[in-house]
Amino acid sequence: MDKAAVKRFYDLRSKQKEIEKELSELRGQILTFCEAEGLSQTDLGGYSVKIVQQERREYDDEKIKAALPDEELWRLISRADPSKLAGLLKLNVLKEEQLFGTYALKKIALVQVERT
């Protein structure tokens, strides 16, 4: 393996962390502005900003384990992974009623910015 490739990888990962930190700060500023103005969508300086509310499930491992009909299913999941649980629901291996009370809903605000 080339040392230059390893160095470049390290440098890019460092930049990625810096960019993600700055994106998080800017996201917070945009959310604060939109909340203060009571906006869920606006146009600013040639950009369209939209705030989309989304609900995500945060599962409790112990409650999921107790709710599953078969111990083998827990071995497949091994932890309360929302994407694995959604897949089991789509395959009709689990029913929504079985998962009732095993999660808390968390509201997430997504920021979408597009050039107009």
Residue pairs with C-beta under 8 A, 6 or more apart in sequence:
27 111
30 49
30 51
30 111
30 113
31 51
31 109
31 111
33 39
34 40
34 42
34 49
34 51
39 49
39 51
40 50
40 51
41 48
41 49
41 50
41 51
42 48
42 49
43 49
43 116
46 115
46 116
47 113
47 114
47 115
47 116
48 113
48 114
48 115
48 116
49 111
49 112
49 113
50 111
50 112
50 113
50 114
51 109
51 110
51 111
51 112
52 109
52 110
52 112
53 107
53 108
53 109
53 110
54 107
54 108
54 109
54 110
55 105
55 106
55 107
55 108
56 82
56 105
56 106
56 108
57 82
57 85
57 103
57 104
57 105
57 106
58 103
58 104
58 105
58 106
59 80
59 82
59 85
59 99
59 102
59 103
60 80
60 102
60 103
60 104
61 79
61 80
63 101
63 102
63 103
64 74
64 77
64 80
64 85
64 99
64 102
65 74
67 98
67 99
67 101
67 102
68 74
68 77
68 94
68 98
69 94
69 98
73 88
73 93
73 94
76 84
77 84
77 85
77 88
80 102
80 103
85 94
85 99
88 94
89 95
89 96
89 99
